[in-house]
Amino acid sequence: MELKIKNLRKDYGNFPALNDVNLDIRSGELIALLGPSGSGKTTLLRAIAGLESPDGGQIFFGDRDASRQSVQERNVGFVFQHYALFRHMKILDNIAFGLRFGQGRKRKSEAEIRRKVLELLDLVQLNGLEGRYPSQLSGGQRQRVALARALAIEPQVLLLDEPFGALDAQVRKGLRRWLRQIHDETGHTTVFVTHDQEEAMELSDRVAVLHKGGLQQVGTPDEIYDTPATPFVYAFIGDSTSLPVEVHNGEAIFEGRTLRIGRVDPPDGPGRLHIRPQDVSLTTPAEGVVRGQIIGLRRSGGYRRADISVGVKHDRVEALLPPEQEVSVGDQVGLEFRRYAAFADDKEPPKLGLAREKQAA
Amino acid sequence: MPQFRVPSAIPGFGLTYGFVWLYLAIVILIPLGAVVLFASSLGPVKLYALLTRSDTFAALRLSFGLSLIAAAVNAVFGLIVAWVLTRYSFPGRRLLDAAVDLPFALPTAVAGIALTAIYAPNGWIGSLFAQGSVWASWFGPLKIAYTPLGIFVALVFIGLPFVVRTLQPVLSDLDKELEEASATLGAKRSVTLFKVVLPTVFPALLTGFALAFARAVGEYGSVIFIAGNIPGVSEIAPLLIITRLEQFDYAGATAIATAMLVLSFFILLLVNLTEAWSRKRLGHVR
């Protein structure tokens, strides 16, 4: 089922939760809605399900306008972060709920329902647990039951709201791979919400990055990482540092040195140059485009991170260095940038610290 | 062998355990034990004879029967009241919410007199059903005060807050996602209510029912004014105990008291067991 979201708007008082969102979701794809908390990703997901009524815009399921349809009529599978299993029902009855009580669905015989439930339990690898109550299962198992329950109604779209958010890291990794498998087996159009960029990048075909209720960029994980469309995406996805520059005739000028700007053409005037640490390499002060002094060195996994103070205003640039490179704090160095992008100076620069914090959470 | 003393990170089990016994003994066990002791000194034959007197039997049946019915009615309507008070916000909600507590706070005699005045044949509500009213021309006159129906009204009045107050916190804690999950699975609102919401609040509903019932069985003040106290018809068991005492018939009074004690105990035990069972099913294993 193809989804089309057109000019979707939702306000909470004066605060726009969704600001004119347009998004096409292809049939059978697994797409992630990624953003920090408060970015509107969950609101968008809930609006697709019909759990939230938008203030404007439309949502199409195929050619059908779903905006006026009730939750019950939309036939979506929704998986909640905290599972929302019915605690007073056995696993079998939980999964069978939609088959038994769903409106406008053809009634199945109990034997058929049971067969279907056991089939689904097999799919989510929980054979033999149909007689248990939810309280007798672990978190990961409960989330798999929730998924089976959502799949039971043969939904047109599968929507997952931070499905692994409440689970610990080990379980989360396993379930992530497993969800991808299930998606490939069943072929449902799947939308899932996450604030974990690693999860979004690893799991999905495409990623839609949201910020403050607006869509920043939609693309494959590679596109999002390698060619961020906005300063926010640059800052939110992966690591980056930035330098204030003056843009003039397609060139970025940093304290008299000019750098040719590649793909993004910001208007002339003040701008910012965004660089990822792994795209910075060190040379002698004479050879580098920009000169600076190393003010800090930290070990980070297989690399060393260097904090470099650059220019007269002591702007900070981060570089990822191979550990064998011999540098020490206080060295004067030249910097070369393999890849970078310049954007017009933002009135409100994205808060890097905040974005970082969300990823770590 | 279940271990009696389990080492715990929180000390003081011995002290608190002893305190619980002492406190319960002084407050509940010794007074009630005295009642049972005195009744048993009568001997089974005499006890049986006292309890099977027609007026005693009628009073016990009336007390327990009406209390059960009133508690059941309160369970249904108290649930609706609690639901509206927790789920919706409307002008005057806080006022209504506060009004629910009034039966708790009011001296029961005041409640009884007020109810009697209103439900008497010449009262505001009573006159709507009395001789000459529209109701009477269709169904015949209905007397509320001074009949078992009047007792029922009083018992509903005093029991309502118990149900509402036990349900409110549970309803406001109810996970909204459960209802949303039910809706996304295609269930109608009514199905969600009966299959998802009600089973979840059922243990709390039972607690509220038990409290309302217990209160109704022991209720005296508000009932005696409205009951009319016709022996064998609208005379409740607590009143009969008082009557016996006034006649210096201590044995008779004790026999009725013991019967009430035993019946109440078993009914409450039954309710508690049902509640524990349904709680366990919900995963609140204690």
Interface residues (C-beta under 8 A of the other chain):
Chain A: A49 G50 L51 V71 Q72 R74 N75 V76 G77 F78 F80 H82 A84 L85 F86 R87 H88 F97 G98 F101 G102 Q103 G104 R105 Y133 P134 S135 Q136 A146 R149 A150 A152 I153
Chain B: D175 E177 L178 E180 A181 S182 A183 T184 L185 G186 A187 K188 V191 K195 V196 P199 T200 F202 S278 R281 L282 G283 V285
